[in-house]
């Protein structure tokens, strides 16, 4: 029983000590974000977005015919819509895992 009391005393003391040490979180530098409005006639659903060079890559896994859309950020036009969801040739089983490697290839 005494060991349990000592353990509780230690845990409560550790919790209170930890709460008193932190006076609040402050960022070291101030950051501001600026952007440009992107207007397109293509319907884009919520999904993973990747910006690479002057391309906006939108990965949509909502069972569309084409789950990968590549848009030009400068002209705001659709360059390509590709890749169907599936497990066959030329299809993507899990489009959420798409990324770009150091050579600019879509994986």
N, C-alpha and C positions, 0 to 999 in steps of 0.2 A: 504494500500500500504506500509506503514511504517513497519507493522508487517512482510510482505513478505521480505522486505530488511533485516530486523534483522534476520529472519530465515535463509536466504541465507548466510548472513555474518557469522552466527554461524556455519552452516554446512561446509562452505569453511574453516573456521578457524579450526574446528575440524578435517577435512580431512588433512589439511597441518600440524597440530600439530601431528597427528597420523603418518604421513609419516616421519617426522623428528625424531621421538622417536626411530624408529627401524634402527639400523646401519647395519643390515644384519644378517641372521640366521646362526649360527654355532652350529654344533653338540658338545655335551659335551665330548663324548668319541669317539674314532675312532673304527670302526667295520670293520672286514675283514671276508669274507666268503670263505670257502674252501669246496670243494665237490669232489665227486668221479664220474667218468664217468659211466653211467648206460647204458649197451648194452643189448638189448633184441631182440628176433626174432618176438615178438608180435607187431603188428602195433598199436601204441598209437596215437590217435588224441588229439588235444588240449582239455583240460577239467579240471575239478577241481582235484587237487591232494592233498592227505592227507598222511603224514608220521606218522606211529604209530608203535613204537617199531622197529622191523626190517621189517616192511611191507610198501609197497608203494601201496596206494589205488588210482586208477584212475577212476574218474567218467566221462563218456562220454555220452553226450546227443545228439549225431548226428544220431539218429535212427538206431543204430547198433542192431544186434540180442541180444547181451549182453552189457549192459551199465556200468557194474561195473566190473573192473578188479583188482585183488589183486596179487601183485608181491612180491617176496622175495628180499629184498635189498642185502642180502649176496650172494645168488646164482644167482640173476638176472633172475630167472625163474618165469613163470606165475604159480601161485598157483591155482587160480580159476577165472572163468569168469561167472558172474551170473546176474540175474535181467534184465528182459526185460522191455522196456518202455510200459506202458499201464495202464489200470484201473481195470484189472482183478486180480484174486488170484495169488500171487507171483510176481506181476508186480509193477513197481514204476511209479507213475504218474509224479513226478518232481524229477529227479535224481540229480539236482543241490543242493538240500537241504539235501543231505546225510552228516552225521557227526558221530563222535565216542563219546560215553559217557565215564564217569570216570571208568566204569568197562570193557571197551574195546569192547563194543557191537556196531555194525554198526546200526545206526538209519536212 
